[in-house]
Amino acid sequence: MTTANKEQNPNITLTKDYATTVMILEHLPDAIFILDSVGVIQYVNKNALDLLQTSFQKLKGILIDDVFPKNLNTEEGKESLEKQISKGNIQNLDSHLVFEGISVPVYASFNVIENKKGESDFIIVSAKNASFQKALEKELRHQQI
């Protein structure tokens, strides 16, 4: 495709960029959640679905609070998720992902993605499965007793 054709149809470029981005996210080893600016889940990669043993349809449209229930306070009247992230209140969170009876220890990072105007467009959450490490720590503590 020539540069002139790309300029005439920017939707083709956007579609290709989106497909490439999704392909990259699907190959990352961590669970990835993409949220809107208020914390509603818009995208979840395969590793997150596998970790929580659920489907995309069950997670799309719910608040991230529903999978990090004890750590985030984004309910109405409380400080927004975006503000908590920008203040550094929920960076490198040692937490659990919890959904429909599944609970998995994770280390999570939250980052706000801003548009050209400096406004929040999306929030990206990356959660690394900490089950193995937590089991080793528990075993070590048990052996020290």
GIVEN-V513868 format. One record per backbone hydrogen bond with DSSP energy under -0.5 kcal/mol. NH is the residue of the N-H (numbers start at 0). CO is the residue of the C=O. If there is no record, write none. Layout:
NH,CO ; NH,CO
This chain:
5,1 ; 6,2 ; 7,3 ; 8,4 ; 11,8 ; 12,8 ; 13,9 ; 14,10 ; 15,11 ; 16,12 ; 17,13 ; 18,14 ; 19,15 ; 20,16 ; 21,17 ; 22,18 ; 23,19 ; 24,20 ; 25,21 ; 26,22 ; 26,23 ; 27,23 ; 27,24 ; 30,126 ; 32,124 ; 33,42 ; 34,32 ; 34,122 ; 35,39 ; 38,35 ; 40,61 ; 41,33 ; 42,33 ; 44,31 ; 48,44 ; 49,45 ; 50,46 ; 51,47 ; 52,48 ; 53,48 ; 57,54 ; 58,54 ; 58,55 ; 59,55 ; 60,40 ; 61,58 ; 63,38 ; 65,62 ; 66,63 ; 67,63 ; 70,67 ; 71,67 ; 77,74 ; 83,79 ; 84,80 ; 85,81 ; 86,82 ; 87,84 ; 88,83 ; 89,83 ; 90,87 ; 92,107 ; 94,92 ; 94,105 ; 96,103 ; 97,66 ; 97,95 ; 98,101 ; 101,98 ; 103,96 ; 105,94 ; 106,127 ; 107,92 ; 107,105 ; 108,125 ; 110,123 ; 112,121 ; 113,111 ; 114,118 ; 117,114 ; 120,112 ; 121,112 ; 122,34 ; 123,110 ; 124,32 ; 124,122 ; 125,108 ; 126,30 ; 127,106 ; 128,126 ; 129,104 ; 133,129 ; 134,130 ; 135,131 ; 136,132 ; 137,133 ; 138,134 ; 139,135 ; 140,136 ; 141,137 ; 142,138 ; 143,139 ; 144,140 ; 144,141
